[in-house]
Amino acid sequence: MSVSLSRWELAAEAIAVKIRWFGILFGYVLVNLGDAGPYQAILNAILALGVGFALFDTAYSIHGRVFLGRWPLLISFMEALFIGVLCFFHQGLESAFRYYYMLSLICCAIRHSMRVTYATWALHSASYFLLYLALPPEQQATLPFVLTLVILGWVTWASAALSMLLKQVGDYLSRLNAALEENRGQLEARIAERTCQLQEAQAHVLHQEKMAAFGLLAAGIAHEVGNPLTSISSLVQMLQRKDHDAYTKEKLALVSGQLQRIQTTLRELINFSRPASTVRTRIALTDVADEALNIAKYYKRTKGRQIDNRLPTDMPAVFGIHDQLVQVLLNLILNAIDATDVGGRIAIDANLDGTEVEIAIHDDGVGIAPECAPRLFQPYVTTKKHGTGLGLFVCRKLVADHGGTIEFTSIPGAGTTFTIRLPRAVAPAYDEMVLQKTVTV
């Protein structure tokens, strides 16, 4: 018996309910304070029926529905009958209740389509015509009858046209509002994207600044230690040229070996601290892994962990920047060391998958908590007390710059595996030709 309301229909229904209540109150005032004639009780009873219908209509409107909304012409028929009877028992063709026809048409126009409005006009005109026929001949005033029908037609046209215009404006404003909401959503998405890009750029710059500062510090230490070390090494070599007993020769040889070890460490430190190269060349993954492991062995937590380098020597080369790939592997190895306890195991594997080379760093450490996994590659996200939250973010950035991907799988309490996929290098002859052309240019 009712239908749901749209936003426009809900507003129109609220207006129609107010108009209906105004008409009923006006009717009671007219009947009880004006000249109602001998039929005052009948008119009050008829108005009481109108009050009942208005109560139903109001209750449905409050719940966002329309009473008898599926049959609007049934409502128009009941209103036509209701108004015609009121006019018959009041003052006939010149009764003030004939203005109810106009109120009914206005309510119909703002609630229903133009077709329903004109059908309602036809019902009201028929009701008024039947009232004309039902009255005695002395009360059949032709001029008021014709004038009322003309006014009903004019009200019908005006209210239907105005209602249609308001509906069109409402639809247009709704489309504009929808477009504004869509544009606002797109703008917010772009702002969020630009903000994320800015944060990532800031994080990358901060990481690079820290690496540059570390490089300067390492270079300074290597220089300050290298000079006295060279002097000590020269003195030891001079002493070894002289004749000594076996015990002294053994100790001098031991000192010389340890000096050589210190010099090797300094060379590795200098190589690590040198300005990063941006030249892309063919790179052997075994060389990258060896250099990363040589640096990682000086990390204080490496002691007590077993690191297995299982990279095949015949793995295809990749095309990229050597220092950046070393930085990626070193960061993942250090993370694996931090994730394991003493006695933990770390394995580095590689295999060929079509046109891509896969490198996997696996550890049997504590794993990654599920709530941290979705944000692991975001800047400033870390699970370590001493971490900066930039390592994995930079790793993903560097791997992406090489046309590759990095992902991980982890089981809390059982370990984590990070997998890097990089495209294979093209044919050597083509690489060398490209490099030669680049140098020439």
C-alpha positions in Angstrom: 0.0 0.0 0.0 3.0 2.3 0.1 6.2 3.0 -1.8 9.7 4.2 -0.7 10.6 7.8 -1.3 13.5 9.4 -3.1 15.0 12.6 -1.7 12.8 14.8 -3.9 9.7 12.7 -3.2 10.4 12.9 0.5 10.5 16.7 0.4 7.4 16.9 -1.8 5.5 14.5 0.5 6.3 16.7 3.5 5.0 19.8 1.7 1.8 17.9 0.6 1.2 16.7 4.2 1.4 20.3 5.5 -0.9 21.6 2.8 -3.4 18.8 3.6 -3.4 19.7 7.3 -3.8 23.4 6.5 -6.9 22.6 4.4 -8.4 20.5 7.2 -7.9 23.2 9.8 -9.3 25.8 7.4 -12.3 23.6 6.9 -13.0 23.3 10.6 -12.7 27.0 11.1 -15.0 27.6 8.1 -17.7 25.1 9.3 -17.7 26.0 13.0 -17.1 29.7 12.9 -18.8 30.6 9.6 -22.2 30.1 8.1 -22.4 26.3 7.8 -26.1 26.1 7.5 -28.1 23.1 8.7 -25.5 20.6 7.8 -22.7 21.5 10.3 -22.7 18.1 11.9 -22.4 16.3 8.5 -19.6 18.6 7.5 -17.7 18.0 10.7 -18.1 14.2 10.1 -16.8 14.5 6.6 -13.8 16.6 7.8 -13.2 13.9 10.4 -12.7 11.4 7.6 -10.2 13.8 6.1 -8.4 13.9 9.5 -8.1 10.1 9.5 -6.6 10.1 6.0 -4.2 12.9 6.9 -3.1 10.9 10.0 -2.3 7.9 7.9 -0.5 10.0 5.3 1.6 11.7 8.0 2.6 8.5 9.7 3.7 7.0 6.4 5.6 10.2 5.6 7.5 10.1 8.9 8.7 6.6 8.0 9.8 7.7 4.5 6.9 6.2 2.6 3.7 7.3 0.8 0.3 6.0 1.9 -1.4 4.4 -1.1 1.6 5.5 -3.2 1.1 2.8 -5.8 -2.4 4.1 -6.6 -2.2 7.9 -6.9 -5.4 8.2 -9.0 -7.3 6.4 -6.2 -6.3 9.2 -3.9 -7.3 11.7 -6.5 -10.7 10.0 -6.8 -11.2 10.0 -3.1 -10.3 13.7 -2.8 -12.6 14.6 -5.7 -15.4 12.8 -4.0 -14.5 14.3 -0.6 -14.4 17.9 -1.9 -17.6 17.5 -4.0 -19.6 16.2 -1.0 -18.2 19.1 1.2 -19.3 21.6 -1.4 -22.7 20.0 -1.8 -23.5 20.2 1.9 -22.0 23.7 2.3 -22.8 26.4 -0.2 -22.8 24.5 -3.5 -20.9 25.9 -6.5 -19.8 29.0 -4.6 -18.6 27.1 -1.5 -15.1 28.0 -0.2 -14.4 24.3 -0.2 -14.1 24.4 -4.0 -10.6 25.8 -3.4 -9.7 22.4 -2.0 -9.6 21.3 -5.7 -6.7 23.6 -6.2 -4.9 22.5 -3.1 -5.3 18.9 -4.2 -4.0 19.7 -7.7 -0.9 21.4 -6.2 -0.2 18.4 -3.9 -0.6 16.1 -6.9 1.7 18.1 -9.1 4.6 18.2 -6.5 4.2 14.5 -5.7 3.4 12.8 -9.0 4.1 13.1 -12.8 2.4 15.5 -15.1 0.2 12.7 -16.5 -1.2 11.9 -13.1 -1.7 15.6 -12.4 -3.8 16.1 -15.6 -5.8 12.9 -14.8 -6.5 14.4 -11.3 -7.6 17.6 -13.0 -10.1 15.5 -15.1 -11.4 13.8 -12.0 -11.9 17.1 -10.1 -13.5 18.7 -13.1 -15.9 15.7 -13.3 -16.6 16.0 -9.6 -17.4 19.7 -9.9 -19.6 19.0 -13.0 -21.5 16.3 -11.1 -22.0 18.8 -8.2 -23.4 21.2 -10.8 -25.9 18.6 -12.0 -26.8 17.5 -8.4 -27.8 20.9 -7.3 -31.3 22.3 -7.8 -31.8 24.5 -10.9 -31.9 27.7 -8.8 -28.4 27.0 -7.5 -26.8 26.1 -10.9 -24.9 29.4 -11.3 -23.3 29.1 -14.7 -20.7 31.9 -14.3 -19.1 30.5 -11.1 -19.2 27.0 -12.6 -17.3 28.0 -15.8 -14.9 30.3 -13.9 -14.0 27.6 -11.4 -13.3 25.1 -14.2 -11.1 27.7 -16.0 -9.2 28.4 -12.8 -8.8 24.6 -12.2 -7.3 24.2 -15.6 -4.9 27.1 -15.1 -3.8 25.9 -11.7 -3.2 22.4 -13.1 -1.0 23.7 -15.9 0.9 26.2 -13.7 1.5 23.8 -10.8 2.5 20.9 -13.2 4.9 23.2 -15.1 6.4 24.6 -12.0 6.8 21.2 -10.4 8.5 19.9 -13.6 10.9 22.8 -13.6 11.8 22.3 -9.9 12.3 18.6 -10.6 14.7 19.3 -13.5 16.6 21.8 -11.4 16.8 19.3 -8.6 18.1 16.6 -10.9 20.6 19.0 -12.4 21.8 20.1 -8.9 22.0 16.4 -8.0 24.2 15.6 -11.0 26.4 18.6 -10.2 26.7 17.5 -6.6 27.6 14.0 -7.7 30.3 15.4 -10.0 31.6 17.6 -7.2 31.8 14.5 -4.9 33.6 12.5 -7.6 36.1 15.3 -8.2 36.6 15.7 -4.5 37.3 12.0 -4.2 39.8 12.2 -7.1 41.5 15.3 -5.6 41.8 13.6 -2.2 43.2 10.5 -3.9 45.8 12.6 -5.8 46.7 14.5 -2.6 47.2 11.3 -0.8 49.3 9.9 -3.7 51.5 13.0 -3.8 51.9 13.0 -0.1 53.0 9.4 -0.2 55.4 10.1 -3.0 56.8 13.1 -1.0 57.3 11.0 2.1 59.0 8.3 0.1 61.3 10.9 -1.5 62.1 12.4 1.8 62.8 9.0 3.3 65.1 8.1 0.4 67.0 11.3 0.6 67.4 10.8 4.4 68.7 7.3 3.9 71.1 8.5 1.2 72.4 11.3 3.5 73.0 8.8 6.2 74.9 6.5 3.9 76.9 9.5 2.6 77.8 10.5 6.2 78.8 6.9 7.0 80.9 6.8 3.9 82.7 10.0 4.9 83.3 8.6 8.4 84.6 5.3 7.0 86.9 7.0 4.6 88.3 9.2 7.3 88.9 6.3 9.7 90.5 4.3 6.9 92.8 7.2 6.1 93.8 7.9 9.7 94.4 4.2 10.5 96.1 3.5 7.1 99.0 5.9 7.5 100.4 4.5 10.9 99.6 1.0 9.7 101.8 1.4 6.7 104.6 2.6 8.9 104.2 -0.4 11.2 104.1 -2.8 8.3 107.3 -1.3 6.9 109.1 -1.7 10.2 108.0 -5.3 10.5 109.3 -6.0 7.0 112.6 -4.5 7.9 112.9 -6.6 11.0 112.0 -9.7 9.1 115.0 -9.2 6.8 117.4 -9.6 9.8 118.5 -12.8 11.3 116.5 -13.8 14.3 115.8 -17.0 16.2 112.9 -19.2 15.3 110.6 -17.8 18.0 111.1 -14.2 16.9 110.6 -15.1 13.2 107.4 -16.8 14.1 106.1 -13.9 16.0 107.1 -11.4 13.3 105.3 -13.6 10.7 102.2 -13.6 13.0 102.3 -9.8 13.3 102.8 -9.4 9.5 99.8 -11.7 8.9 97.6 -9.7 11.3 98.7 -6.4 9.6 97.8 -7.9 6.3 94.4 -8.7 7.6 93.9 -5.2 8.9 94.9 -3.8 5.5 92.4 -6.0 3.8 89.6 -4.8 6.1 90.6 -1.2 5.4 90.5 -1.8 1.6 87.0 -3.2 1.9 86.0 -0.3 4.1 87.4 2.2 1.5 85.7 0.4 -1.3 82.4 0.5 0.6 82.7 4.2 1.4 83.7 5.3 -2.1 81.1 7.4 -4.0 78.4 5.1 -5.4 78.6 4.5 -9.1 75.6 5.0 -11.3 77.0 3.2 -14.4 74.9 0.2 -15.4 76.9 -2.8 -16.4 76.6 -6.6 -16.6 76.9 -7.8 -13.0 77.6 -11.3 -11.7 75.4 -12.1 -8.7 78.1 -14.2 -7.1 80.3 -11.1 -6.9 77.5 -9.0 -5.4 76.8 -11.7 -2.8 80.5 -12.1 -1.9 81.0 -8.4 -1.4 77.8 -8.1 0.7 78.9 -11.0 2.9 82.5 -9.6 3.3 80.9 -6.4 4.7 78.3 -8.3 6.8 81.0 -10.3 8.6 82.1 -7.2 10.5 78.6 -6.8 11.9 78.7 -7.5 15.7 75.7 -9.9 15.6 77.0 -12.0 12.8 79.0 -14.1 15.3 77.2 -17.3 16.1 75.1 -17.4 13.0 75.7 -19.7 10.1 75.4 -18.1 6.7 75.3 -20.4 3.6 76.0 -18.8 0.3 74.5 -21.3 -2.2 74.5 -19.1 -5.3 75.5 -21.2 -8.4 78.6 -19.9 -10.1 76.9 -20.2 -13.5 74.0 -18.0 -12.8 73.2 -15.5 -15.6 74.3 -12.0 -15.2 72.0 -9.1 -14.6 72.2 -5.5 -15.9 72.3 -2.8 -13.3 74.3 -0.8 -10.8 76.8 -2.9 -8.8 76.8 -0.7 -5.6 73.0 -0.6 -5.4 72.6 -4.3 -5.7 75.2 -4.8 -3.0 73.3 -2.4 -0.8 70.1 -4.4 -1.3 71.7 -7.8 -0.5 73.6 -6.4 2.5 70.5 -4.9 4.0 68.5 -8.1 3.6 71.4 -10.2 5.1 71.7 -7.8 8.1 67.9 -8.0 8.6 68.2 -11.8 8.6 71.0 -11.7 11.1 69.0 -9.5 13.4 66.0 -11.8 13.1 67.9 -14.9 14.3 69.4 -15.9 17.6 72.8 -17.4 18.2 72.9 -20.7 16.3 70.5 -19.4 13.7 71.0 -20.2 10.0 70.8 -18.0 7.0 70.8 -19.2 3.4 71.3 -17.4 0.1 69.9 -19.2 -2.9 69.4 -18.3 -6.6 67.7 -19.9 -9.5 66.6 -19.0 -13.0 62.9 -18.5 -13.8 62.4 -17.8 -17.4 63.7 -14.4 -18.2 64.2 -13.5 -14.5 66.8 -14.3 -11.9 65.5 -15.1 -8.4 67.6 -14.5 -5.3 66.2 -15.7 -2.0 67.5 -14.8 1.5 66.0 -17.2 4.0 66.4 -17.2 7.8 65.0 -19.4 10.6 64.4 -16.5 12.9 61.4 -15.0 14.7 59.4 -14.2 11.5 57.2 -11.1 10.9 54.0 -10.4 12.8 50.9 -10.5 10.6 49.9 -7.0 11.6 53.3 -5.6 10.5 53.4 -7.4 7.1 51.2 -5.0 5.1 53.3 -2.0 6.1 56.7 -3.6 6.0 57.9 -1.7 2.8 56.6 1.7 3.9 59.1 4.3 5.1 59.8 4.6 8.8 58.2 1.3 9.6 60.5 -1.0 11.6 60.2 -3.9 14.0 63.7 -3.4 15.5 64.6 -1.1 18.4 67.6 0.3 16.6 66.0 0.4 13.2 65.2 3.5 11.1 62.5 2.0 9.0 64.2 2.9 5.8 66.1 -0.2 4.8 63.4 -2.3 3.2 61.8 0.9 1.7 65.1 1.7 -0.1 65.6 -1.9 -1.1 62.2 -2.0 -2.9 63.0 1.4 -4.5 66.4 0.2 -5.8 65.0 -3.2 -7.0 62.2 -1.4 -8.8 64.7 0.9 -10.5 66.3 -2.2 -11.9 63.0 -3.4 -13.3 62.6 -6.1 -10.6 60.4 -6.9 -7.7 60.9 -7.9 -4.1 58.5 -9.8 -1.9 58.5 -11.9 1.2 56.9 -14.8 2.9 57.0 -15.3 6.7 55.8 -17.7 9.3 55.9 -16.2 12.9 58.4 -18.2 14.9 59.6 -20.2 11.9 61.5 -17.7 9.7 61.2 -15.4 6.8 62.2 -15.5 3.1 62.8 -12.4 1.0 62.8 -13.0 -2.8 64.3 -10.6 -5.3 63.4 -11.0 -9.0 65.6 -9.2 -11.5 65.5 -9.4 -15.3 68.4 -11.2 -17.0 71.0 -9.1 -18.8 70.8 -9.1 -22.6 73.5 -10.6 -24.9 77.1 -9.6 -24.0 77.8 -8.3 -27.4 74.8 -6.0 -27.3 75.7 -4.8 -23.8 79.2 -3.9 -24.8 78.0 -2.1 -28.0 75.5 0.0 -25.9 78.2 0.8 -23.3 80.7 1.8 -26.1 78.1 4.1 -27.7 77.3 5.6 -24.3 81.0 6.3 -23.6 81.4 7.8 -27.1 78.5 10.1 -26.7 
